[in-house]
C-alpha cells in the first residue's frame, strides 16, 4: 500500500495559525496493489492539531475528527 498527500489546507472554521499552533486538514489517497486484482484507491482526510516546540520542529499534537 502506498499513500500520497493530495492537498493540505486550514479546516473550515479553524483559528488562524500562530507561531506555536496550527490546525491542518490533510487529504490523501491510498493505493493497494496485489498481483491478482486491480488497484484499489481510497480517498480520505485527517484533521490535525500541530504544535511548534520552541527551537524544534512542528509535531502532531492531536488527530481530530475530520
PyMOL Python script that loads the backbone (N, CA, C, O; Angstrom):
from pymol import cmd

cmd.read_pdbstr("""\
ATOM      1  N   UNK A   1       0.847  -1.166   0.000  1.00  0.00           N
ATOM      2  CA  UNK A   1       0.000   0.000   0.000  1.00  0.00           C
ATOM      3  C   UNK A   1       0.890   1.225   0.000  1.00  0.00           C
ATOM      4  O   UNK A   1       1.891   1.292   0.714  1.00  0.00           O
ATOM      5  N   UNK A   2       0.504   2.193  -0.818  1.00  0.00           N
ATOM      6  CA  UNK A   2       1.184   3.479  -0.823  1.00  0.00           C
ATOM      7  C   UNK A   2       0.146   4.575  -0.635  1.00  0.00           C
ATOM      8  O   UNK A   2      -0.991   4.458  -1.092  1.00  0.00           O
ATOM      9  N   UNK A   3       0.548   5.622   0.034  1.00  0.00           N
ATOM     10  CA  UNK A   3      -0.341   6.763   0.248  1.00  0.00           C
ATOM     11  C   UNK A   3       0.385   8.037  -0.161  1.00  0.00           C
ATOM     12  O   UNK A   3       1.587   8.187   0.060  1.00  0.00           O
ATOM     13  N   UNK A   4      -0.367   8.946  -0.758  1.00  0.00           N
ATOM     14  CA  UNK A   4       0.183  10.240  -1.149  1.00  0.00           C
ATOM     15  C   UNK A   4      -0.735  11.349  -0.661  1.00  0.00           C
ATOM     16  O   UNK A   4      -1.957  11.201  -0.644  1.00  0.00           O
ATOM     17  N   UNK A   5      -0.137  12.444  -0.270  1.00  0.00           N
ATOM     18  CA  UNK A   5      -0.899  13.614   0.160  1.00  0.00           C
ATOM     19  C   UNK A   5      -1.346  14.368  -1.086  1.00  0.00           C
ATOM     20  O   UNK A   5      -0.530  14.705  -1.944  1.00  0.00           O
ATOM     21  N   UNK A   6      -2.647  14.630  -1.177  1.00  0.00           N
ATOM     22  CA  UNK A   6      -3.212  15.348  -2.312  1.00  0.00           C
ATOM     23  C   UNK A   6      -3.318  16.843  -2.067  1.00  0.00           C
ATOM     24  O   UNK A   6      -3.132  17.645  -2.982  1.00  0.00           O
ATOM     25  N   UNK A   7      -3.621  17.216  -0.820  1.00  0.00           N
ATOM     26  CA  UNK A   7      -3.872  18.630  -0.528  1.00  0.00           C
ATOM     27  C   UNK A   7      -3.794  18.846   0.980  1.00  0.00           C
ATOM     28  O   UNK A   7      -4.201  17.984   1.759  1.00  0.00           O
ATOM     29  N   UNK A   8      -3.272  19.995   1.385  1.00  0.00           N
ATOM     30  CA  UNK A   8      -3.238  20.392   2.799  1.00  0.00           C
ATOM     31  C   UNK A   8      -3.829  21.790   2.888  1.00  0.00           C
ATOM     32  O   UNK A   8      -3.460  22.674   2.115  1.00  0.00           O
ATOM     33  N   UNK A   9      -4.750  21.992   3.833  1.00  0.00           N
ATOM     34  CA  UNK A   9      -5.410  23.292   3.971  1.00  0.00           C
ATOM     35  C   UNK A   9      -5.837  23.485   5.423  1.00  0.00           C
ATOM     36  O   UNK A   9      -5.829  22.547   6.220  1.00  0.00           O
ATOM     37  N   UNK A  10      -6.205  24.710   5.746  1.00  0.00           N
ATOM     38  CA  UNK A  10      -6.779  25.010   7.054  1.00  0.00           C
ATOM     39  C   UNK A  10      -8.236  24.544   7.056  1.00  0.00           C
ATOM     40  O   UNK A  10      -8.979  24.880   6.134  1.00  0.00           O
ATOM     41  N   UNK A  11      -8.664  23.783   8.062  1.00  0.00           N
ATOM     42  CA  UNK A  11     -10.057  23.339   8.109  1.00  0.00           C
ATOM     43  C   UNK A  11     -11.022  24.517   8.222  1.00  0.00           C
ATOM     44  O   UNK A  11     -10.679  25.552   8.794  1.00  0.00           O
ATOM     45  N   UNK A  12     -12.205  24.361   7.686  1.00  0.00           N
ATOM     46  CA  UNK A  12     -13.243  25.388   7.806  1.00  0.00           C
ATOM     47  C   UNK A  12     -13.492  25.708   9.272  1.00  0.00           C
ATOM     48  O   UNK A  12     -13.673  24.801  10.084  1.00  0.00           O
ATOM     49  N   UNK A  13     -13.503  26.978   9.610  1.00  0.00           N
ATOM     50  CA  UNK A  13     -13.805  27.410  10.973  1.00  0.00           C
ATOM     51  C   UNK A  13     -12.643  27.323  11.947  1.00  0.00           C
ATOM     52  O   UNK A  13     -12.789  27.702  13.109  1.00  0.00           O
ATOM     53  N   UNK A  14     -11.489  26.831  11.500  1.00  0.00           N
ATOM     54  CA  UNK A  14     -10.337  26.722  12.402  1.00  0.00           C
ATOM     55  C   UNK A  14      -9.724  28.096  12.626  1.00  0.00           C
ATOM     56  O   UNK A  14      -9.766  28.944  11.734  1.00  0.00           O
ATOM     57  N   UNK A  15      -9.155  28.327  13.805  1.00  0.00           N
ATOM     58  CA  UNK A  15      -8.483  29.607  14.044  1.00  0.00           C
ATOM     59  C   UNK A  15      -7.240  29.725  13.155  1.00  0.00           C
ATOM     60  O   UNK A  15      -6.684  28.723  12.705  1.00  0.00           O
ATOM     61  N   UNK A  16      -6.830  30.938  12.918  1.00  0.00           N
ATOM     62  CA  UNK A  16      -5.631  31.187  12.116  1.00  0.00           C
ATOM     63  C   UNK A  16      -4.411  30.591  12.812  1.00  0.00           C
ATOM     64  O   UNK A  16      -4.345  30.542  14.041  1.00  0.00           O
ATOM     65  N   UNK A  17      -3.459  30.145  12.021  1.00  0.00           N
ATOM     66  CA  UNK A  17      -2.224  29.579  12.563  1.00  0.00           C
ATOM     67  C   UNK A  17      -1.428  30.654  13.294  1.00  0.00           C
ATOM     68  O   UNK A  17      -1.445  31.826  12.919  1.00  0.00           O
ATOM     69  N   UNK A  18      -0.740  30.235  14.331  1.00  0.00           N
ATOM     70  CA  UNK A  18       0.183  31.107  15.061  1.00  0.00           C
ATOM     71  C   UNK A  18       1.576  30.499  14.967  1.00  0.00           C
ATOM     72  O   UNK A  18       1.751  29.450  14.347  1.00  0.00           O
ATOM     73  N   UNK A  19       2.547  31.130  15.563  1.00  0.00           N
ATOM     74  CA  UNK A  19       3.913  30.597  15.556  1.00  0.00           C
ATOM     75  C   UNK A  19       4.028  29.321  16.383  1.00  0.00           C
ATOM     76  O   UNK A  19       4.994  28.573  16.239  1.00  0.00           O
ATOM     77  N   UNK A  20       3.044  29.067  17.251  1.00  0.00           N
ATOM     78  CA  UNK A  20       3.119  27.911  18.141  1.00  0.00           C
ATOM     79  C   UNK A  20       2.107  26.817  17.829  1.00  0.00           C
ATOM     80  O   UNK A  20       2.295  25.675  18.248  1.00  0.00           O
ATOM     81  N   UNK A  21       1.024  27.143  17.091  1.00  0.00           N
ATOM     82  CA  UNK A  21      -0.047  26.168  16.901  1.00  0.00           C
ATOM     83  C   UNK A  21      -0.733  26.391  15.560  1.00  0.00           C
ATOM     84  O   UNK A  21      -0.909  27.526  15.116  1.00  0.00           O
ATOM     85  N   UNK A  22      -1.119  25.284  14.921  1.00  0.00           N
ATOM     86  CA  UNK A  22      -1.851  25.373  13.659  1.00  0.00           C
ATOM     87  C   UNK A  22      -2.761  24.158  13.525  1.00  0.00           C
ATOM     88  O   UNK A  22      -2.469  23.083  14.050  1.00  0.00           O
ATOM     89  N   UNK A  23      -3.853  24.346  12.822  1.00  0.00           N
ATOM     90  CA  UNK A  23      -4.765  23.250  12.500  1.00  0.00           C
ATOM     91  C   UNK A  23      -4.699  23.029  11.000  1.00  0.00           C
ATOM     92  O   UNK A  23      -4.757  23.984  10.224  1.00  0.00           O
ATOM     93  N   UNK A  24      -4.580  21.776  10.589  1.00  0.00           N
ATOM     94  CA  UNK A  24      -4.496  21.470   9.167  1.00  0.00           C
ATOM     95  C   UNK A  24      -5.399  20.292   8.826  1.00  0.00           C
ATOM     96  O   UNK A  24      -5.600  19.383   9.632  1.00  0.00           O
ATOM     97  N   UNK A  25      -5.935  20.332   7.613  1.00  0.00           N
ATOM     98  CA  UNK A  25      -6.689  19.207   7.064  1.00  0.00           C
ATOM     99  C   UNK A  25      -5.834  18.618   5.959  1.00  0.00           C
ATOM    100  O   UNK A  25      -5.414  19.331   5.047  1.00  0.00           O
ATOM    101  N   UNK A  26      -5.574  17.316   6.037  1.00  0.00           N
ATOM    102  CA  UNK A  26      -4.744  16.612   5.062  1.00  0.00           C
ATOM    103  C   UNK A  26      -5.640  15.661   4.279  1.00  0.00           C
ATOM    104  O   UNK A  26      -6.218  14.736   4.849  1.00  0.00           O
ATOM    105  N   UNK A  27      -5.754  15.889   2.969  1.00  0.00           N
ATOM    106  CA  UNK A  27      -6.494  14.986   2.096  1.00  0.00           C
ATOM    107  C   UNK A  27      -5.478  14.091   1.398  1.00  0.00           C
ATOM    108  O   UNK A  27      -4.474  14.573   0.873  1.00  0.00           O
ATOM    109  N   UNK A  28      -5.741  12.784   1.395  1.00  0.00           N
ATOM    110  CA  UNK A  28      -4.760  11.857   0.851  1.00  0.00           C
ATOM    111  C   UNK A  28      -5.437  10.707   0.103  1.00  0.00           C
ATOM    112  O   UNK A  28      -6.623  10.433   0.284  1.00  0.00           O
ATOM    113  N   UNK A  29      -4.651  10.050  -0.736  1.00  0.00           N
ATOM    114  CA  UNK A  29      -5.110   8.893  -1.498  1.00  0.00           C
ATOM    115  C   UNK A  29      -4.190   7.721  -1.190  1.00  0.00           C
ATOM    116  O   UNK A  29      -2.967   7.858  -1.220  1.00  0.00           O
ATOM    117  N   UNK A  30      -4.784   6.571  -0.895  1.00  0.00           N
ATOM    118  CA  UNK A  30      -4.021   5.340  -0.690  1.00  0.00           C
ATOM    119  C   UNK A  30      -4.340   4.367  -1.824  1.00  0.00           C
ATOM    120  O   UNK A  30      -5.488   4.250  -2.251  1.00  0.00           O
ATOM    121  N   UNK A  31      -3.319   3.680  -2.298  1.00  0.00           N
ATOM    122  CA  UNK A  31      -3.479   2.698  -3.367  1.00  0.00           C
ATOM    123  C   UNK A  31      -2.967   1.355  -2.870  1.00  0.00           C
ATOM    124  O   UNK A  31      -1.816   1.231  -2.453  1.00  0.00           O
ATOM    125  N   UNK A  32      -3.839   0.348  -2.919  1.00  0.00           N
ATOM    126  CA  UNK A  32      -3.468  -1.017  -2.553  1.00  0.00           C
ATOM    127  C   UNK A  32      -3.274  -1.811  -3.838  1.00  0.00           C
ATOM    128  O   UNK A  32      -4.136  -1.815  -4.716  1.00  0.00           O
ATOM    129  N   UNK A  33      -2.134  -2.479  -3.936  1.00  0.00           N
ATOM    130  CA  UNK A  33      -1.821  -3.265  -5.128  1.00  0.00           C
ATOM    131  C   UNK A  33      -1.605  -4.718  -4.736  1.00  0.00           C
ATOM    132  O   UNK A  33      -0.896  -5.021  -3.777  1.00  0.00           O
ATOM    133  N   UNK A  34      -2.227  -5.606  -5.492  1.00  0.00           N
ATOM    134  CA  UNK A  34      -1.987  -7.036  -5.343  1.00  0.00           C
ATOM    135  C   UNK A  34      -1.766  -7.614  -6.734  1.00  0.00           C
ATOM    136  O   UNK A  34      -2.174  -7.020  -7.732  1.00  0.00           O
ATOM    137  N   UNK A  35      -1.136  -8.747  -6.796  1.00  0.00           N
ATOM    138  CA  UNK A  35      -0.805  -9.346  -8.088  1.00  0.00           C
ATOM    139  C   UNK A  35      -2.035  -9.827  -8.842  1.00  0.00           C
ATOM    140  O   UNK A  35      -2.038  -9.836 -10.073  1.00  0.00           O
ATOM    141  N   UNK A  36      -3.069 -10.221  -8.133  1.00  0.00           N
ATOM    142  CA  UNK A  36      -4.215 -10.856  -8.794  1.00  0.00           C
ATOM    143  C   UNK A  36      -5.470  -9.989  -8.881  1.00  0.00           C
ATOM    144  O   UNK A  36      -6.515 -10.480  -9.307  1.00  0.00           O
ATOM    145  N   UNK A  37      -5.397  -8.720  -8.492  1.00  0.00           N
ATOM    146  CA  UNK A  37      -6.569  -7.833  -8.527  1.00  0.00           C
ATOM    147  C   UNK A  37      -6.184  -6.462  -9.061  1.00  0.00           C
ATOM    148  O   UNK A  37      -5.015  -6.077  -9.013  1.00  0.00           O
ATOM    149  N   UNK A  38      -7.161  -5.731  -9.566  1.00  0.00           N
ATOM    150  CA  UNK A  38      -6.879  -4.352  -9.972  1.00  0.00           C
ATOM    151  C   UNK A  38      -6.557  -3.490  -8.735  1.00  0.00           C
ATOM    152  O   UNK A  38      -6.936  -3.822  -7.612  1.00  0.00           O
ATOM    153  N   UNK A  39      -5.856  -2.391  -8.972  1.00  0.00           N
ATOM    154  CA  UNK A  39      -5.546  -1.467  -7.875  1.00  0.00           C
ATOM    155  C   UNK A  39      -6.829  -0.974  -7.217  1.00  0.00           C
ATOM    156  O   UNK A  39      -7.841  -0.749  -7.881  1.00  0.00           O
ATOM    157  N   UNK A  40      -6.766  -0.811  -5.909  1.00  0.00           N
ATOM    158  CA  UNK A  40      -7.891  -0.250  -5.149  1.00  0.00           C
ATOM    159  C   UNK A  40      -7.422   1.079  -4.573  1.00  0.00           C
ATOM    160  O   UNK A  40      -6.469   1.125  -3.795  1.00  0.00           O
ATOM    161  N   UNK A  41      -8.099   2.165  -4.961  1.00  0.00           N
ATOM    162  CA  UNK A  41      -7.751   3.502  -4.458  1.00  0.00           C
ATOM    163  C   UNK A  41      -8.822   3.980  -3.487  1.00  0.00           C
ATOM    164  O   UNK A  41     -10.020   3.844  -3.738  1.00  0.00           O
ATOM    165  N   UNK A  42      -8.366   4.538  -2.384  1.00  0.00           N
ATOM    166  CA  UNK A  42      -9.287   5.142  -1.421  1.00  0.00           C
ATOM    167  C   UNK A  42      -8.832   6.572  -1.152  1.00  0.00           C
ATOM    168  O   UNK A  42      -7.637   6.864  -1.132  1.00  0.00           O
ATOM    169  N   UNK A  43      -9.791   7.447  -0.948  1.00  0.00           N
ATOM    170  CA  UNK A  43      -9.522   8.856  -0.652  1.00  0.00           C
ATOM    171  C   UNK A  43     -10.048   9.135   0.750  1.00  0.00           C
ATOM    172  O   UNK A  43     -11.159   8.731   1.092  1.00  0.00           O
ATOM    173  N   UNK A  44      -9.260   9.819   1.551  1.00  0.00           N
ATOM    174  CA  UNK A  44      -9.695  10.112   2.913  1.00  0.00           C
ATOM    175  C   UNK A  44      -9.029  11.406   3.375  1.00  0.00           C
ATOM    176  O   UNK A  44      -8.284  12.041   2.629  1.00  0.00           O
ATOM    177  N   UNK A  45      -9.313  11.779   4.616  1.00  0.00           N
ATOM    178  CA  UNK A  45      -8.744  13.008   5.154  1.00  0.00           C
ATOM    179  C   UNK A  45      -8.539  12.882   6.657  1.00  0.00           C
ATOM    180  O   UNK A  45      -9.182  12.076   7.330  1.00  0.00           O
ATOM    181  N   UNK A  46      -7.632  13.697   7.156  1.00  0.00           N
ATOM    182  CA  UNK A  46      -7.361  13.816   8.584  1.00  0.00           C
ATOM    183  C   UNK A  46      -7.366  15.289   8.948  1.00  0.00           C
ATOM    184  O   UNK A  46      -6.957  16.132   8.150  1.00  0.00           O
ATOM    185  N   UNK A  47      -7.823  15.595  10.137  1.00  0.00           N
ATOM    186  CA  UNK A  47      -7.681  16.941  10.686  1.00  0.00           C
ATOM    187  C   UNK A  47      -6.677  16.831  11.828  1.00  0.00           C
ATOM    188  O   UNK A  47      -6.847  16.022  12.740  1.00  0.00           O
ATOM    189  N   UNK A  48      -5.640  17.644  11.771  1.00  0.00           N
ATOM    190  CA  UNK A  48      -4.559  17.566  12.745  1.00  0.00           C
ATOM    191  C   UNK A  48      -4.380  18.881  13.484  1.00  0.00           C
ATOM    192  O   UNK A  48      -4.538  19.961  12.914  1.00  0.00           O
ATOM    193  N   UNK A  49      -4.052  18.772  14.751  1.00  0.00           N
ATOM    194  CA  UNK A  49      -3.600  19.933  15.513  1.00  0.00           C
ATOM    195  C   UNK A  49      -2.086  19.824  15.593  1.00  0.00           C
ATOM    196  O   UNK A  49      -1.549  18.833  16.090  1.00  0.00           O
ATOM    197  N   UNK A  50      -1.411  20.838  15.106  1.00  0.00           N
ATOM    198  CA  UNK A  50       0.045  20.852  15.089  1.00  0.00           C
ATOM    199  C   UNK A  50       0.558  21.842  16.132  1.00  0.00           C
ATOM    200  O   UNK A  50      -0.014  22.917  16.316  1.00  0.00           O
ATOM    201  N   UNK A  51       1.632  21.472  16.803  1.00  0.00           N
ATOM    202  CA  UNK A  51       2.282  22.364  17.778  1.00  0.00           C
ATOM    203  C   UNK A  51       3.742  22.516  17.408  1.00  0.00           C
ATOM    204  O   UNK A  51       4.398  21.562  16.988  1.00  0.00           O
ATOM    205  N   UNK A  52       4.236  23.726  17.570  1.00  0.00           N
ATOM    206  CA  UNK A  52       5.635  24.013  17.273  1.00  0.00           C
ATOM    207  C   UNK A  52       6.387  24.146  18.582  1.00  0.00           C
ATOM    208  O   UNK A  52       6.131  25.064  19.361  1.00  0.00           O
ATOM    209  N   UNK A  53       7.310  23.236  18.823  1.00  0.00           N
ATOM    210  CA  UNK A  53       8.109  23.285  20.046  1.00  0.00           C
ATOM    211  C   UNK A  53       9.137  24.406  19.932  1.00  0.00           C
ATOM    212  O   UNK A  53       9.658  24.656  18.845  1.00  0.00           O
ATOM    213  N   UNK A  54       9.430  25.074  21.024  1.00  0.00           N
ATOM    214  CA  UNK A  54      10.462  26.110  20.964  1.00  0.00           C
ATOM    215  C   UNK A  54      11.770  25.525  20.426  1.00  0.00           C
ATOM    216  O   UNK A  54      12.255  24.512  20.929  1.00  0.00           O
ATOM    217  N   UNK A  55      12.323  26.153  19.427  1.00  0.00           N
ATOM    218  CA  UNK A  55      13.580  25.725  18.798  1.00  0.00           C
ATOM    219  C   UNK A  55      13.506  24.288  18.297  1.00  0.00           C
ATOM    220  O   UNK A  55      14.518  23.588  18.263  1.00  0.00           O
ATOM    221  N   UNK A  56      12.316  23.846  17.910  1.00  0.00           N
ATOM    222  CA  UNK A  56      12.172  22.480  17.423  1.00  0.00           C
ATOM    223  C   UNK A  56      11.231  22.407  16.246  1.00  0.00           C
ATOM    224  O   UNK A  56      10.765  23.437  15.759  1.00  0.00           O
ATOM    225  N   UNK A  57      10.942  21.202  15.779  1.00  0.00           N
ATOM    226  CA  UNK A  57      10.075  21.024  14.620  1.00  0.00           C
ATOM    227  C   UNK A  57       8.598  21.077  14.997  1.00  0.00           C
ATOM    228  O   UNK A  57       8.240  21.056  16.174  1.00  0.00           O
ATOM    229  N   UNK A  58       7.760  21.146  13.984  1.00  0.00           N
ATOM    230  CA  UNK A  58       6.322  21.016  14.182  1.00  0.00           C
ATOM    231  C   UNK A  58       6.017  19.550  14.481  1.00  0.00           C
ATOM    232  O   UNK A  58       6.610  18.649  13.889  1.00  0.00           O
ATOM    233  N   UNK A  59       5.082  19.323  15.410  1.00  0.00           N
ATOM    234  CA  UNK A  59       4.694  17.959  15.779  1.00  0.00           C
ATOM    235  C   UNK A  59       3.173  17.861  15.808  1.00  0.00           C
ATOM    236  O   UNK A  59       2.484  18.842  16.088  1.00  0.00           O
ATOM    237  N   UNK A  60       2.658  16.675  15.518  1.00  0.00           N
ATOM    238  CA  UNK A  60       1.229  16.428  15.621  1.00  0.00           C
ATOM    239  C   UNK A  60       0.885  16.318  17.104  1.00  0.00           C
ATOM    240  O   UNK A  60       1.410  15.462  17.816  1.00  0.00           O
ATOM    241  N   UNK A  61      -0.011  17.203  17.556  1.00  0.00           N
ATOM    242  CA  UNK A  61      -0.431  17.197  18.961  1.00  0.00           C
ATOM    243  C   UNK A  61      -1.728  16.395  19.123  1.00  0.00           C
ATOM    244  O   UNK A  61      -1.967  15.802  20.175  1.00  0.00           O
ATOM    245  N   UNK A  62      -2.561  16.379  18.079  1.00  0.00           N
ATOM    246  CA  UNK A  62      -3.830  15.649  18.158  1.00  0.00           C
ATOM    247  C   UNK A  62      -4.329  15.341  16.762  1.00  0.00           C
ATOM    248  O   UNK A  62      -4.147  16.126  15.832  1.00  0.00           O
ATOM    249  N   UNK A  63      -4.961  14.188  16.628  1.00  0.00           N
ATOM    250  CA  UNK A  63      -5.699  13.832  15.410  1.00  0.00           C
ATOM    251  C   UNK A  63      -7.165  14.032  15.754  1.00  0.00           C
ATOM    252  O   UNK A  63      -7.702  13.394  16.659  1.00  0.00           O
ATOM    253  N   UNK A  64      -7.792  14.923  15.021  1.00  0.00           N
ATOM    254  CA  UNK A  64      -9.159  15.302  15.359  1.00  0.00           C
ATOM    255  C   UNK A  64     -10.141  14.661  14.406  1.00  0.00           C
ATOM    256  O   UNK A  64      -9.757  14.170  13.344  1.00  0.00           O
ATOM    257  N   UNK A  65     -11.392  14.664  14.777  1.00  0.00           N
ATOM    258  CA  UNK A  65     -12.438  14.093  13.936  1.00  0.00           C
ATOM    259  C   UNK A  65     -12.570  14.930  12.667  1.00  0.00           C
ATOM    260  O   UNK A  65     -12.988  16.086  12.732  1.00  0.00           O
ATOM    261  N   UNK A  66     -12.219  14.363  11.517  1.00  0.00           N
ATOM    262  CA  UNK A  66     -12.270  15.112  10.260  1.00  0.00           C
ATOM    263  C   UNK A  66     -13.671  15.121   9.743  1.00  0.00           C
ATOM    264  O   UNK A  66     -13.936  15.700   8.689  1.00  0.00           O
TER     265      UNK A  66
END
""", "prot")
cmd.dss("prot")
cmd.show_as("cartoon", "prot")
cmd.util.cbc("prot")
cmd.orient("prot")
